[in-house]
Amino acid sequence: MKLRSVARAFLVCNVGSGTRALFWHDNWTGLRPLFEICGDLGPMVSGISYSATVSETASSAGWRIPRGRHLLNQFLRAILAEVSSTMDPSVQDFFQWRQYSSDSVSGVFSLTKTWESLYPDPVQVSWFKSVWFS
């Protein structure tokens, strides 16, 4: 539970019906969770509930983002312009594991690759043989 914030960066949500993906808290846009980008002001300024799902913020006409001149609303409209608002009710939302260093989504958890993403190998220096020896 203590590492939830670390693991969150590795999860990507693929939206199908949009009923399970949380609008603010899941990484469904490909950037990161919108709450991390917009902060506490996001739900207040946009009028989108803190616990809203993706399907609750979309309609056949597009995204339900207010037309205000606030920078957060403009930012949300710009981000969501790239994301389709059409949901497929027959497809469930699903989460995949992403290898953070390569940005590839494999869907398969690998402890080795996750460790390498969190702790990359340091650059080898020319003087390492004078310090380390067999």
The first five atom37 places (N, CA, C, CB, O) and aatype in JSON, in Angstrom:
{
  "aatype": [12, 11, 10, 1, 15, 19, 0, 1, 0, 13, 10, 19, 4, 2, 19, 7, 15, 7, 16, 1, 0, 10, 13, 17, 8, 3, 2, 17, 16, 7, 10, 1, 14, 10, 13, 6, 9, 4, 7, 3, 10, 7, 14, 12, 19, 15, 7, 9, 15, 18, 15, 0, 16, 19, 15, 6, 16, 0, 15, 15, 0, 7, 17, 1, 9, 14, 1, 7, 1, 8, 10, 10, 2, 5, 13, 10, 1, 0, 9, 10, 0, 6, 19, 15, 15, 16, 12, 3, 14, 15, 19, 5, 3, 13, 13, 5, 17, 1, 5, 18, 15, 15, 3, 15, 19, 15, 7, 19, 13, 15, 10, 16, 11, 16, 17, 6, 15, 10, 18, 14, 3, 14, 19, 5, 19, 15, 17, 13, 11, 15, 19, 17, 13, 15],
  "atom_mask": [
    [1, 1, 1, 1, 1],
    [1, 1, 1, 1, 1],
    [1, 1, 1, 1, 1],
    [1, 1, 1, 1, 1],
    [1, 1, 1, 1, 1],
    [1, 1, 1, 1, 1],
    [1, 1, 1, 1, 1],
    [1, 1, 1, 1, 1],
    [1, 1, 1, 1, 1],
    [1, 1, 1, 1, 1],
    [1, 1, 1, 1, 1],
    [1, 1, 1, 1, 1],
    [1, 1, 1, 1, 1],
    [1, 1, 1, 1, 1],
    [1, 1, 1, 1, 1],
    [1, 1, 1, 0, 1],
    [1, 1, 1, 1, 1],
    [1, 1, 1, 0, 1],
    [1, 1, 1, 1, 1],
    [1, 1, 1, 1, 1],
    [1, 1, 1, 1, 1],
    [1, 1, 1, 1, 1],
    [1, 1, 1, 1, 1],
    [1, 1, 1, 1, 1],
    [1, 1, 1, 1, 1],
    [1, 1, 1, 1, 1],
    [1, 1, 1, 1, 1],
    [1, 1, 1, 1, 1],
    [1, 1, 1, 1, 1],
    [1, 1, 1, 0, 1],
    [1, 1, 1, 1, 1],
    [1, 1, 1, 1, 1],
    [1, 1, 1, 1, 1],
    [1, 1, 1, 1, 1],
    [1, 1, 1, 1, 1],
    [1, 1, 1, 1, 1],
    [1, 1, 1, 1, 1],
    [1, 1, 1, 1, 1],
    [1, 1, 1, 0, 1],
    [1, 1, 1, 1, 1],
    [1, 1, 1, 1, 1],
    [1, 1, 1, 0, 1],
    [1, 1, 1, 1, 1],
    [1, 1, 1, 1, 1],
    [1, 1, 1, 1, 1],
    [1, 1, 1, 1, 1],
    [1, 1, 1, 0, 1],
    [1, 1, 1, 1, 1],
    [1, 1, 1, 1, 1],
    [1, 1, 1, 1, 1],
    [1, 1, 1, 1, 1],
    [1, 1, 1, 1, 1],
    [1, 1, 1, 1, 1],
    [1, 1, 1, 1, 1],
    [1, 1, 1, 1, 1],
    [1, 1, 1, 1, 1],
    [1, 1, 1, 1, 1],
    [1, 1, 1, 1, 1],
    [1, 1, 1, 1, 1],
    [1, 1, 1, 1, 1],
    [1, 1, 1, 1, 1],
    [1, 1, 1, 0, 1],
    [1, 1, 1, 1, 1],
    [1, 1, 1, 1, 1],
    [1, 1, 1, 1, 1],
    [1, 1, 1, 1, 1],
    [1, 1, 1, 1, 1],
    [1, 1, 1, 0, 1],
    [1, 1, 1, 1, 1],
    [1, 1, 1, 1, 1],
    [1, 1, 1, 1, 1],
    [1, 1, 1, 1, 1],
    [1, 1, 1, 1, 1],
    [1, 1, 1, 1, 1],
    [1, 1, 1, 1, 1],
    [1, 1, 1, 1, 1],
    [1, 1, 1, 1, 1],
    [1, 1, 1, 1, 1],
    [1, 1, 1, 1, 1],
    [1, 1, 1, 1, 1],
    [1, 1, 1, 1, 1],
    [1, 1, 1, 1, 1],
    [1, 1, 1, 1, 1],
    [1, 1, 1, 1, 1],
    [1, 1, 1, 1, 1],
    [1, 1, 1, 1, 1],
    [1, 1, 1, 1, 1],
    [1, 1, 1, 1, 1],
    [1, 1, 1, 1, 1],
    [1, 1, 1, 1, 1],
    [1, 1, 1, 1, 1],
    [1, 1, 1, 1, 1],
    [1, 1, 1, 1, 1],
    [1, 1, 1, 1, 1],
    [1, 1, 1, 1, 1],
    [1, 1, 1, 1, 1],
    [1, 1, 1, 1, 1],
    [1, 1, 1, 1, 1],
    [1, 1, 1, 1, 1],
    [1, 1, 1, 1, 1],
    [1, 1, 1, 1, 1],
    [1, 1, 1, 1, 1],
    [1, 1, 1, 1, 1],
    [1, 1, 1, 1, 1],
    [1, 1, 1, 1, 1],
    [1, 1, 1, 1, 1],
    [1, 1, 1, 0, 1],
    [1, 1, 1, 1, 1],
    [1, 1, 1, 1, 1],
    [1, 1, 1, 1, 1],
    [1, 1, 1, 1, 1],
    [1, 1, 1, 1, 1],
    [1, 1, 1, 1, 1],
    [1, 1, 1, 1, 1],
    [1, 1, 1, 1, 1],
    [1, 1, 1, 1, 1],
    [1, 1, 1, 1, 1],
    [1, 1, 1, 1, 1],
    [1, 1, 1, 1, 1],
    [1, 1, 1, 1, 1],
    [1, 1, 1, 1, 1],
    [1, 1, 1, 1, 1],
    [1, 1, 1, 1, 1],
    [1, 1, 1, 1, 1],
    [1, 1, 1, 1, 1],
    [1, 1, 1, 1, 1],
    [1, 1, 1, 1, 1],
    [1, 1, 1, 1, 1],
    [1, 1, 1, 1, 1],
    [1, 1, 1, 1, 1],
    [1, 1, 1, 1, 1],
    [1, 1, 1, 1, 1],
    [1, 1, 1, 1, 1],
    [1, 1, 1, 1, 1]
  ],
  "atom_positions": [
    [[0.82, -1.19, 0.0], [0.0, 0.0, 0.0], [0.86, 1.25, 0.0], [-0.93, 0.0, 1.2], [0.47, 2.28, -0.56]],
    [[2.04, 1.18, 0.63], [2.9, 2.35, 0.67], [3.46, 2.69, -0.71], [4.04, 2.13, 1.65], [3.81, 3.84, -0.97]],
    [[3.54, 1.71, -1.59], [4.11, 1.92, -2.92], [3.04, 2.16, -3.99], [4.96, 0.74, -3.31], [3.34, 2.1, -5.18]],
    [[1.83, 2.42, -3.58], [0.75, 2.63, -4.53], [1.06, 3.77, -5.5], [-0.55, 2.92, -3.79], [0.8, 3.65, -6.69]],
    [[1.63, 4.86, -5.0], [1.94, 6.0, -5.87], [3.04, 5.65, -6.87], [2.36, 7.21, -5.02], [3.05, 6.18, -7.98]],
    [[3.95, 4.78, -6.49], [5.01, 4.35, -7.4], [4.43, 3.43, -8.48], [6.15, 3.64, -6.63], [4.74, 3.57, -9.66]],
    [[3.59, 2.5, -8.06], [3.0, 1.54, -9.01], [2.02, 2.21, -9.96], [2.3, 0.42, -8.26], [1.85, 1.75, -11.09]],
    [[1.37, 3.27, -9.53], [0.39, 3.95, -10.37], [0.99, 4.42, -11.69], [-0.21, 5.13, -9.63], [0.31, 4.43, -12.71]],
    [[2.24, 4.81, -11.67], [2.9, 5.29, -12.9], [3.04, 4.19, -13.94], [4.27, 5.86, -12.57], [3.24, 4.48, -15.12]],
    [[2.95, 2.94, -13.52], [3.13, 1.81, -14.44], [1.81, 1.28, -15.0], [3.85, 0.7, -13.73], [1.83, 0.44, -15.9]],
    [[0.67, 1.75, -14.5], [-0.62, 1.26, -14.96], [-1.23, 2.18, -16.01], [-1.58, 1.11, -13.78], [-1.26, 3.4, -15.85]],
    [[-1.71, 1.59, -17.08], [-2.4, 2.32, -18.14], [-3.79, 1.71, -18.29], [-1.6, 2.28, -19.49], [-3.93, 0.49, -18.32]],
    [[-4.8, 2.56, -18.37], [-6.17, 2.08, -18.53], [-6.58, 2.22, -19.98], [-7.13, 2.86, -17.61], [-6.49, 3.3, -20.56]],
    [[-7.04, 1.13, -20.57], [-7.59, 1.14, -21.93], [-9.1, 1.21, -21.79], [-7.15, -0.12, -22.76], [-9.74, 0.31, -21.24]],
    [[-9.66, 2.29, -22.29], [-11.08, 2.56, -22.11], [-11.89, 1.83, -23.17], [-11.37, 4.06, -22.17], [-11.61, 1.93, -24.37]],
    [[-12.88, 1.1, -22.71], [-13.84, 0.45, -23.59], [-15.2, 1.11, -23.39], [0.0, 0.0, 0.0], [-15.62, 1.95, -24.18]],
    [[-15.87, 0.71, -22.32], [-17.16, 1.31, -22.01], [-17.01, 2.58, -21.18], [-18.04, 0.3, -21.26], [-17.91, 3.43, -21.17]],
    [[-15.88, 2.72, -20.49], [-15.66, 3.9, -19.67], [-16.32, 3.85, -18.32], [0.0, 0.0, 0.0], [-16.31, 4.85, -17.59]],
    [[-16.91, 2.72, -17.95], [-17.63, 2.63, -16.69], [-16.73, 2.32, -15.49], [-18.69, 1.57, -16.79], [-17.11, 2.6, -14.35]],
    [[-15.56, 1.78, -15.73], [-14.63, 1.47, -14.63], [-13.5, 2.48, -14.52], [-14.05, 0.09, -14.82], [-12.97, 2.7, -13.44]],
    [[-13.14, 3.11, -15.63], [-12.03, 4.06, -15.64], [-12.45, 5.36, -14.97], [-11.54, 4.33, -17.09], [-13.45, 5.97, -15.37]],
    [[-11.72, 5.77, -13.97], [-12.01, 7.02, -13.28], [-11.41, 8.19, -14.05], [-11.47, 6.99, -11.82], [-10.24, 8.16, -14.42]],
    [[-12.21, 9.22, -14.29], [-11.79, 10.35, -15.11], [-10.55, 11.02, -14.54], [-12.92, 11.36, -15.22], [-9.61, 11.29, -15.29]],
    [[-10.52, 11.3, -13.26], [-9.41, 12.04, -12.65], [-8.27, 11.16, -12.19], [-9.91, 12.82, -11.49], [-7.13, 11.63, -12.17]],
    [[-8.51, 9.92, -11.83], [-7.51, 9.14, -11.09], [-6.81, 8.05, -11.88], [-8.14, 8.53, -9.93], [-5.78, 7.55, -11.43]],
    [[-7.33, 7.67, -13.03], [-6.69, 6.61, -13.82], [-5.97, 7.22, -15.01], [-7.74, 5.58, -14.31], [-6.37, 8.25, -15.54]],
    [[-4.9, 6.57, -15.42], [-4.13, 7.02, -16.58], [-4.78, 6.45, -17.84], [-2.63, 6.59, -16.48], [-4.36, 5.4, -18.33]],
    [[-5.77, 7.13, -18.35], [-6.48, 6.65, -19.54], [-6.2, 7.52, -20.76], [-7.97, 6.62, -19.27], [-6.54, 7.15, -21.87]],
    [[-5.57, 8.69, -20.55], [-5.25, 9.56, -21.68], [-3.88, 9.28, -22.26], [-5.32, 10.99, -21.25], [-3.57, 9.75, -23.36]],
    [[-3.05, 8.53, -21.54], [-1.7, 8.26, -22.0], [-0.68, 9.22, -21.4], [0.0, 0.0, 0.0], [0.52, 9.01, -21.53]],
    [[-1.15, 10.26, -20.75], [-0.24, 11.2, -20.1], [0.09, 10.7, -18.7], [-0.85, 12.63, -20.04], [1.14, 10.1, -18.47]],
    [[-0.81, 10.93, -17.81], [-0.82, 10.41, -16.45], [-2.2, 10.75, -15.9], [0.35, 11.02, -15.55], [-2.99, 11.37, -16.61]],
    [[-2.5, 10.37, -14.68], [-3.83, 10.72, -14.17], [-4.06, 12.23, -14.22], [-4.01, 10.21, -12.73], [-3.18, 13.0, -13.85]],
    [[-5.24, 12.63, -14.68], [-5.53, 14.05, -14.84], [-5.5, 14.81, -13.51], [-6.89, 14.23, -15.48], [-5.22, 16.01, -13.49]],
    [[-5.77, 14.11, -12.41], [-5.72, 14.77, -11.11], [-4.29, 15.18, -10.77], [-6.28, 13.84, -10.01], [-4.09, 16.21, -10.12]],
    [[-3.3, 14.4, -11.19], [-1.91, 14.77, -10.95], [-1.52, 16.01, -11.75], [-0.98, 13.6, -11.32], [-0.67, 16.78, -11.31]],
    [[-2.13, 16.2, -12.9], [-1.82, 17.35, -13.74], [-2.59, 18.59, -13.27], [-2.16, 17.04, -15.21], [-2.01, 19.67, -13.15]],
    [[-3.88, 18.44, -13.02], [-4.75, 19.58, -12.71], [-4.82, 19.9, -11.22], [-6.14, 19.32, -13.22], [-5.09, 21.04, -10.84]],
    [[-4.58, 18.91, -10.38], [-4.65, 19.13, -8.95], [-6.07, 19.28, -8.43], [0.0, 0.0, 0.0], [-7.03, 18.89, -9.1]],
    [[-6.19, 19.83, -7.24], [-7.49, 19.98, -6.58], [-8.43, 20.9, -7.34], [-7.3, 20.51, -5.19], [-9.65, 20.76, -7.23]],
    [[-7.89, 21.83, -8.11], [-8.74, 22.77, -8.84], [-9.48, 22.12, -10.0], [-7.92, 23.91, -9.36], [-10.53, 22.61, -10.42]],
    [[-8.96, 21.03, -10.53], [-9.57, 20.38, -11.68], [-11.04, 20.07, -11.5], [0.0, 0.0, 0.0], [-11.85, 20.54, -12.29]],
    [[-11.41, 19.29, -10.47], [-12.83, 19.0, -10.27], [-13.66, 20.24, -9.94], [-12.98, 18.0, -9.16], [-14.81, 20.33, -10.35]],
    [[-13.08, 21.18, -9.21], [-13.85, 22.37, -8.84], [-14.13, 23.26, -10.05], [-13.1, 23.17, -7.77], [-15.26, 23.72, -10.22]],
    [[-13.13, 23.5, -10.87], [-13.29, 24.41, -12.0], [-14.12, 23.79, -13.11], [-11.93, 24.83, -12.54], [-14.95, 24.45, -13.73]],
    [[-13.87, 22.5, -13.37], [-14.55, 21.85, -14.5], [-15.97, 21.42, -14.17], [-13.76, 20.66, -14.95], [-16.78, 21.23, -15.08]],
    [[-16.27, 21.25, -12.88], [-17.59, 20.77, -12.51], [-17.73, 19.27, -12.65], [0.0, 0.0, 0.0], [-18.82, 18.73, -12.44]],
    [[-16.66, 18.59, -13.01], [-16.67, 17.13, -13.12], [-16.36, 16.56, -11.75], [-15.64, 16.62, -14.2], [-15.34, 16.91, -11.14]],
    [[-17.2, 15.7, -11.28], [-17.08, 15.13, -9.95], [-15.72, 14.47, -9.75], [-18.18, 14.12, -9.71], [-15.13, 13.92, -10.68]],
    [[-15.26, 14.54, -8.52], [-13.98, 13.94, -8.11], [-13.97, 12.44, -8.37], [-13.71, 14.22, -6.63], [-12.91, 11.87, -8.65]],
    [[-15.13, 11.79, -8.29], [-15.22, 10.34, -8.47], [-15.89, 9.95, -9.78], [-15.98, 9.73, -7.31], [-16.36, 8.81, -9.92]],
    [[-15.95, 10.85, -10.75], [-16.63, 10.57, -12.02], [-15.86, 9.55, -12.85], [-16.8, 11.87, -12.83], [-14.63, 9.49, -12.82]],
    [[-16.6, 8.75, -13.59], [-15.98, 7.82, -14.53], [-15.85, 8.5, -15.89], [-16.81, 6.5, -14.64], [-16.43, 9.56, -16.12]],
    [[-15.1, 7.89, -16.76], [-14.9, 8.44, -18.09], [-16.22, 8.48, -18.85], [-13.86, 7.62, -18.88], [-16.5, 9.45, -19.56]],
    [[-17.04, 7.44, -18.7], [-18.32, 7.41, -19.42], [-19.27, 8.51, -18.97], [-18.99, 6.05, -19.23], [-20.1, 8.97, -19.75]],
    [[-19.16, 8.94, -17.73], [-20.02, 10.02, -17.22], [-19.64, 11.39, -17.79], [-19.95, 10.08, -15.71], [-20.45, 12.31, -17.75]],
    [[-18.45, 11.52, -18.31], [-18.0, 12.81, -18.84], [-18.04, 12.87, -20.36], [-16.6, 13.11, -18.36], [-17.65, 13.88, -20.95]],
    [[-18.49, 11.8, -20.99], [-18.54, 11.76, -22.45], [-19.97, 11.59, -22.92], [-17.66, 10.62, -22.99], [-20.82, 11.04, -22.22]],
    [[-20.23, 12.08, -24.12], [-21.52, 11.88, -24.76], [-21.26, 11.65, -26.24], [-22.49, 13.1, -24.53], [-20.12, 11.74, -26.7]],
    [[-22.29, 11.36, -26.98], [-22.12, 11.14, -28.42], [-21.69, 12.43, -29.12], [-23.42, 10.61, -29.04], [-21.08, 12.39, -30.19]],
    [[-22.0, 13.57, -28.52], [-21.62, 14.86, -29.11], [-20.2, 15.27, -28.75], [-22.59, 15.95, -28.66], [-19.65, 16.18, -29.37]],
    [[-19.6, 14.63, -27.77], [-18.24, 14.98, -27.36], [-18.1, 14.97, -25.85], [0.0, 0.0, 0.0], [-18.93, 14.4, -25.14]],
    [[-17.06, 15.61, -25.36], [-16.78, 15.65, -23.93], [-17.59, 16.75, -23.26], [-15.28, 15.88, -23.67], [-17.85, 17.8, -23.86]],
    [[-17.99, 16.49, -22.03], [-18.78, 17.46, -21.26], [-17.87, 18.35, -20.42], [-19.81, 16.74, -20.35], [-17.88, 18.28, -19.19]],
    [[-17.09, 19.16, -21.1], [-16.2, 20.11, -20.43], [-16.82, 21.5, -20.6], [-14.71, 20.05, -21.02], [-17.17, 21.87, -21.72]],
    [[-16.95, 22.26, -19.52], [-17.56, 23.59, -19.64], [-16.79, 24.49, -20.6], [-17.64, 24.25, -18.28], [-15.58, 24.32, -20.79]],
    [[-17.48, 25.42, -21.19], [-16.91, 26.33, -22.18], [-16.24, 27.54, -21.54], [-17.98, 26.79, -23.13], [-16.0, 28.53, -22.24]],
    [[-15.92, 27.5, -20.27], [-15.33, 28.65, -19.61], [-13.96, 29.02, -20.16], [0.0, 0.0, 0.0], [-13.34, 28.26, -20.91]],
    [[-13.5, 30.19, -19.77], [-12.19, 30.66, -20.22], [-11.08, 30.3, -19.25], [-12.23, 32.15, -20.43], [-9.93, 30.7, -19.44]],
    [[-11.41, 29.56, -18.22], [-10.39, 29.17, -17.24], [-9.36, 28.28, -17.93], [-11.04, 28.42, -16.03], [-9.7, 27.46, -18.77]],
    [[-8.1, 28.47, -17.56], [-7.01, 27.72, -18.2], [-7.16, 26.21, -18.04], [-5.7, 28.15, -17.63], [-6.8, 25.47, -18.96]],
    [[-7.67, 25.75, -16.91], [-7.84, 24.31, -16.72], [-8.87, 23.73, -17.68], [-8.26, 24.01, -15.27], [-8.68, 22.63, -18.21]],
    [[-9.95, 24.46, -17.92], [-10.95, 23.98, -18.88], [-10.38, 23.96, -20.29], [-12.21, 24.86, -18.83], [-10.63, 23.03, -21.05]],
    [[-9.62, 24.98, -20.63], [-8.99, 25.01, -21.95], [-7.99, 23.87, -22.09], [-8.28, 26.36, -22.17], [-7.9, 23.24, -23.14]],
    [[-7.25, 23.61, -21.02], [-6.28, 22.52, -21.02], [-6.98, 21.17, -21.2], [-5.46, 22.53, -19.71], [-6.54, 20.34, -22.0]],
    [[-8.06, 20.94, -20.45], [-8.8, 19.68, -20.58], [-9.38, 19.51, -21.97], [-9.93, 19.62, -19.54], [-9.32, 18.42, -22.54]],
    [[-9.94, 20.58, -22.54], [-10.47, 20.49, -23.9], [-9.36, 20.16, -24.9], [-11.16, 21.81, -24.29], [-9.58, 19.39, -25.83]],
    [[-8.19, 20.74, -24.71], [-7.07, 20.47, -25.62], [-6.6, 19.01, -25.51], [-5.89, 21.42, -25.31], [-6.34, 18.37, -26.53]],
    [[-6.5, 18.49, -24.3], [-6.08, 17.1, -24.1], [-7.13, 16.15, -24.67], [-5.85, 16.81, -22.61], [-6.79, 15.2, -25.38]],
    [[-8.39, 16.4, -24.36], [-9.46, 15.48, -24.74], [-9.81, 15.59, -26.22], [-10.68, 15.74, -23.91], [-10.51, 14.72, -26.74]],
    [[-9.37, 16.63, -26.9], [-9.6, 16.74, -28.34], [-8.91, 15.6, -29.08], [-9.09, 18.09, -28.87], [-9.36, 15.19, -30.16]],
    [[-7.84, 15.08, -28.5], [-7.09, 13.99, -29.12], [-7.68, 12.62, -28.8], [-5.65, 14.04, -28.67], [-7.34, 11.63, -29.45]],
    [[-8.56, 12.55, -27.79], [-9.11, 11.29, -27.32], [-10.56, 11.17, -27.78], [-9.0, 11.17, -25.77], [-11.35, 12.1, -27.62]],
    [[-10.9, 10.04, -28.32], [-12.27, 9.83, -28.8], [-13.23, 9.75, -27.62], [-12.35, 8.54, -29.64], [-12.92, 9.15, -26.59]],
    [[-14.4, 10.37, -27.78], [-15.4, 10.33, -26.71], [-16.42, 9.21, -26.92], [-16.12, 11.68, -26.61], [-17.33, 9.05, -26.12]],
    [[-16.27, 8.45, -27.99], [-17.2, 7.34, -28.22], [-16.76, 6.12, -27.43], [-17.29, 7.01, -29.73], [-15.61, 5.69, -27.53]],
    [[-17.66, 5.59, -26.67], [-17.39, 4.41, -25.85], [-18.1, 3.21, -26.45], [-17.84, 4.65, -24.37], [-19.13, 3.35, -27.11]],
    [[-17.54, 2.05, -26.22], [-18.16, 0.81, -26.68], [-18.68, 0.08, -25.46], [-17.14, -0.08, -27.49], [-17.9, -0.51, -24.72]],
    [[-19.99, 0.1, -25.23], [-20.55, -0.51, -24.02], [-20.3, -2.0, -23.91], [-22.01, -0.25, -23.97], [-20.41, -2.56, -22.81]],
    [[-19.97, -2.67, -25.0], [-19.76, -4.11, -24.95], [-18.35, -4.49, -24.53], [-20.06, -4.72, -26.29], [-18.07, -5.66, -24.27]],
    [[-17.45, -3.51, -24.45], [-16.05, -3.78, -24.09], [-15.76, -3.2, -22.71], [-15.06, -3.17, -25.15], [-15.98, -2.01, -22.46]],
    [[-15.28, -4.04, -21.82], [-14.92, -3.6, -20.47], [-13.61, -2.81, -20.51], [-14.81, -4.8, -19.51], [-12.74, -3.08, -21.34]],
    [[-13.47, -1.85, -19.61], [-12.19, -1.17, -19.44], [-11.21, -2.17, -18.85], [-12.33, 0.1, -18.51], [-11.58, -3.0, -18.03]],
    [[-9.95, -2.08, -19.27], [-8.95, -2.97, -18.7], [-7.64, -2.23, -18.49], [-8.74, -4.19, -19.59], [-7.31, -1.29, -19.21]],
    [[-6.91, -2.69, -17.5], [-5.66, -2.07, -17.12], [-4.5, -2.94, -17.59], [-5.6, -1.84, -15.59], [-4.57, -4.17, -17.55]],
    [[-3.44, -2.28, -18.04], [-2.24, -3.0, -18.47], [-1.02, -2.43, -17.75], [-2.07, -2.9, -20.01], [-0.99, -1.27, -17.34]],
    [[-0.03, -3.3, -17.63], [1.22, -2.91, -17.01], [2.14, -2.36, -18.08], [1.87, -4.1, -16.26], [2.36, -3.0, -19.12]],
    [[2.69, -1.18, -17.83], [3.57, -0.52, -18.8], [4.98, -0.51, -18.24], [3.08, 0.92, -19.11], [5.19, -0.19, -17.07]],
    [[5.94, -0.85, -19.08], [7.34, -0.72, -18.67], [7.72, 0.74, -18.81], [8.28, -1.65, -19.53], [7.75, 1.27, -19.92]],
    [[8.0, 1.38, -17.71], [8.14, 2.83, -17.66], [9.3, 3.35, -18.5], [8.32, 3.26, -16.24], [9.19, 4.41, -19.11]],
    [[10.41, 2.62, -18.55], [11.57, 3.12, -19.27], [11.39, 3.1, -20.77], [12.79, 2.32, -18.9], [11.96, 3.94, -21.47]],
    [[10.61, 2.16, -21.29], [10.47, 2.04, -22.73], [9.13, 2.54, -23.26], [10.67, 0.61, -23.13], [8.92, 2.61, -24.47]],
    [[8.21, 2.88, -22.35], [6.86, 3.32, -22.72], [6.1, 2.27, -23.52], [6.94, 4.6, -23.52], [5.11, 2.59, -24.17]],
    [[6.55, 1.02, -23.48], [5.81, -0.03, -24.17], [4.8, -0.64, -23.21], [6.78, -1.12, -24.72], [5.08, -0.8, -22.02]],
    [[3.66, -0.98, -23.73], [2.62, -1.6, -22.92], [2.59, -3.07, -23.27], [1.22, -0.93, -23.16], [2.16, -3.46, -24.35]],
    [[3.05, -3.88, -22.34], [3.06, -5.32, -22.59], [1.89, -6.01, -21.9], [4.37, -5.93, -22.12], [1.43, -7.06, -22.35]],
    [[1.4, -5.42, -20.83], [0.32, -6.04, -20.08], [0.8, -7.11, -19.13], [0.0, 0.0, 0.0], [0.01, -7.65, -18.35]],
    [[2.09, -7.43, -19.19], [2.64, -8.49, -18.35], [3.6, -7.86, -17.35], [3.37, -9.58, -19.21], [4.49, -7.1, -17.72]],
    [[3.4, -8.18, -16.07], [4.27, -7.66, -15.03], [5.59, -8.39, -15.05], [3.6, -7.78, -13.66], [5.63, -9.62, -15.1]],
    [[6.68, -7.64, -15.02], [8.01, -8.22, -14.92], [8.75, -7.5, -13.81], [8.78, -8.11, -16.28], [9.0, -6.3, -13.89]],
    [[9.11, -8.25, -12.77], [9.83, -7.65, -11.66], [11.17, -7.1, -12.12], [10.02, -8.67, -10.54], [11.58, -6.02, -11.69]],
    [[11.87, -7.83, -12.97], [13.18, -7.39, -13.45], [13.08, -6.08, -14.21], [13.8, -8.46, -14.34], [13.84, -5.15, -13.94]],
    [[12.14, -5.99, -15.15], [12.0, -4.77, -15.94], [11.5, -3.6, -15.1], [11.05, -5.0, -17.11], [11.89, -2.45, -15.33]],
    [[10.66, -3.88, -14.13], [10.19, -2.82, -13.24], [11.33, -2.3, -12.39], [9.06, -3.33, -12.35], [11.48, -1.09, -12.22]],
    [[12.15, -3.21, -11.86], [13.31, -2.81, -11.07], [14.27, -1.97, -11.92], [14.04, -4.05, -10.51], [14.77, -0.95, -11.45]],
    [[14.51, -2.39, -13.15], [15.4, -1.64, -14.04], [14.82, -0.27, -14.38], [15.65, -2.43, -15.32], [15.57, 0.68, -14.59]],
    [[13.5, -0.17, -14.44], [12.87, 1.13, -14.69], [13.03, 2.07, -13.5], [11.39, 0.94, -15.03], [13.27, 3.26, -13.66]],
    [[12.89, 1.51, -12.31], [13.0, 2.33, -11.1], [14.45, 2.65, -10.76], [12.35, 1.62, -9.94], [14.76, 3.74, -10.28]],
    [[15.34, 1.68, -11.0], [16.76, 1.85, -10.65], [17.63, 1.5, -11.84], [17.13, 0.96, -9.43], [18.18, 0.4, -11.9]],
    [[17.77, 2.42, -12.79], [18.59, 2.12, -13.98], [20.05, 1.95, -13.6], [18.45, 3.23, -15.03], [20.52, 2.49, -12.6]],
    [[20.76, 1.17, -14.43], [22.19, 0.97, -14.18], [22.92, 2.3, -14.26], [22.78, -0.04, -15.19], [22.68, 3.09, -15.17]],
    [[23.82, 2.54, -13.31], [24.57, 3.8, -13.35], [25.57, 3.77, -14.51], [25.3, 4.05, -12.01], [25.94, 2.71, -15.0]],
    [[25.99, 4.94, -14.91], [26.98, 5.05, -15.98], [28.31, 4.53, -15.44], [27.11, 6.53, -16.49], [28.73, 4.88, -14.33]],
    [[28.97, 3.71, -16.23], [30.25, 3.15, -15.8], [31.34, 4.21, -15.97], [30.59, 1.86, -16.61], [31.46, 4.83, -17.03]],
    [[32.13, 4.39, -14.92], [33.19, 5.39, -14.96], [34.52, 4.71, -15.25], [33.26, 6.17, -13.63], [34.68, 3.51, -15.03]],
    [[35.47, 5.48, -15.74], [36.75, 4.91, -16.15], [37.59, 4.41, -14.98], [37.54, 5.94, -16.93], [38.45, 3.55, -15.16]],
    [[37.36, 4.93, -13.78], [38.21, 4.57, -12.64], [37.64, 3.43, -11.79], [38.41, 5.77, -11.76], [38.12, 3.19, -10.69]],
    [[36.61, 2.71, -12.29], [35.97, 1.68, -11.46], [36.92, 0.53, -11.13], [34.74, 1.14, -12.16], [36.78, -0.08, -10.07]],
    [[37.9, 0.2, -12.02], [38.82, -0.91, -11.73], [39.78, -0.6, -10.6], [39.61, -1.26, -12.98], [40.29, -1.52, -9.95]],
    [[40.03, 0.66, -10.35], [40.93, 1.01, -9.24], [40.21, 0.9, -7.9], [41.48, 2.43, -9.42], [40.86, 0.81, -6.86]],
    [[38.88, 0.9, -7.9], [38.12, 0.8, -6.66], [37.66, -0.64, -6.43], [36.91, 1.75, -6.69], [37.76, -1.16, -5.32]],
    [[37.16, -1.29, -7.48], [36.63, -2.64, -7.38], [37.62, -3.61, -8.01], [35.25, -2.76, -8.06], [38.1, -3.38, -9.12]],
    [[37.92, -4.67, -7.33], [38.82, -5.69, -7.86], [38.4, -7.04, -7.32], [40.29, -5.39, -7.5], [37.72, -7.12, -6.3]],
    [[38.8, -8.1, -8.0], [38.46, -9.43, -7.54], [39.48, -9.88, -6.54], [38.37, -10.41, -8.69], [39.38, -10.99, -6.02]]
  ]
}
